[in-house]
Amino acid sequence: MNSNDKANQRADRGGQFLTCRVADEQYGIEVLKVREIIGVLPVTPLPHSHEHVLGVINLRGRVIAVADLRTRFGMPYREPTEESCIIVVEIDDGEESQTTGILVDEVADVCHVEEDQTIDPPQFDDRVDSSCLLGLGRADRRVIFLLDIAQVLRGQGPTAATELGLPPQEQPQTTP
């Protein structure tokens, strides 16, 4: 990767991020990918799904898959609290868009991260997968893990809605 490619990648990381807390860490999700924030709703579990896929919810007549960010990142499951919420995100892979919910411990705020206040994700050994990070951002004296939310949900396979086998008519089709 040449220096122009790195500069362009860093320029893509600046902007507005919805920050949320999972355990003791702060994570940022690009605001343009966030559709809404809702309280925790009853989740219908799906047998034989990945551990981080909690199941599906009925959101105003739409069936939406819900993933637990805690278990997705290898942390133990924790029952939702009053501060817990579901961030509904829209993932557009160019061919179709999918709406998925992400359970987090708490939503903090929206912050602006300047592109020059971001750094590349650290490269660890092969056991640590940093492919779901856009980078690390510095804002208001804190470090925020800037998530590539499509990659987080894709993980080792397809996005949660596809992974759950929802028929195309039940996968939300909205415009970003």
C-alpha angles and dihedrals in degrees: 000000000000126000093262091055091050091049091050091048091051091047088057090056098059120090143067119338131185104225123212136174126236112178105320097330131096118223129187127212120192107258091223089064094051114094099177146326119239137176120258111286129193108283122213105218120225119217119236095017125133116279093250093053105087095185134254137313132204106237108185092321096320122111109227128181116232125208126192110231090201096060092036087063093046098259121134118267116260127192111252117262131204088274094051117104143167119248109207110212133186116222117196116187094179095261101056139352126234131195117218134172123228120201112219133174094240142343112233113182147293114275135181116233116195114223091239088056092064130087133192117270111267115258110231128173123293093277093068116068110205094169090105091062124089086192143282119294130202117213132151094355093304136103116234125194103228107214130214089215095193089056092045091055094039091052109148094347144000126337117283096260093052091041089056091055096238111174114248093252090058094048105092114248110200136149117249 
